[in-house]
């Protein structure tokens, strides 16, 4: 009866001598990498933690020169003060309307443009792709004055939400077209041809094949667009008056010449981040597949 024996492990010097490559870190390397990751996570999370605890501190704590890392007397007065402040609810409604309309319009226009660039061959196609990429590289603040003058002539500034919405659509379109082009290009053309052989028209191919397969990409793109439009401050603060601002511009009202009301400001920041968190949680299942689907071909 043969007895199976386990070969003795070779020493590191023997593995290096015969050219065998060792994969992985040493215990010390793992410890250093893990420690660095923990330190980095703590540094990145600390501002969020500070905003959170400050929003629950009473005025005598958040206005004190001696910092405390935990509220001694937690209170919800800051949230009540922020929610009942003048202009908060109006700014919340304005922000939701502007963001949703801008993201929806950018997805519709950007998806059709990306479909044309990715699926059809025409003169100047590559030039359009390069132009979209070049537009992304231009700082949008540099275009703020020309856009202001154009909207002023069209009477779309001051108390008009539609003007800011159109600017946000222009802001989101280059990224939307460039990203969705990669998703659509990753869908094999053979699916379109097979569907048309079976009797489908181009419209039916679009609704039954291209659009469903691009769904995760639309979700991933909408997340970026929603965050970009929701967090924007400079454009809406420049184009609109105080009665037609979003929550980002409203937060500036807590900073006055007499000082900054840090408690209500931090509470308002927490409330402002809630719609983004809710939207992210609603579409999180499609984000991972959407982010990787467009990386196959583009």
Helices and strands as residue ranges (DSSP letters): H 12-17, H 27-55, H 59-62, H 77-83, H 88-119, H 125-137, G 140-143, H 144-153, H 161-185, H 189-197, H 202-205, I 206-210, H 211-213, H 215-230, H 234-239, G 242-244, H 247-251, G 252-254, E 255-256, E 259-260, H 262-293
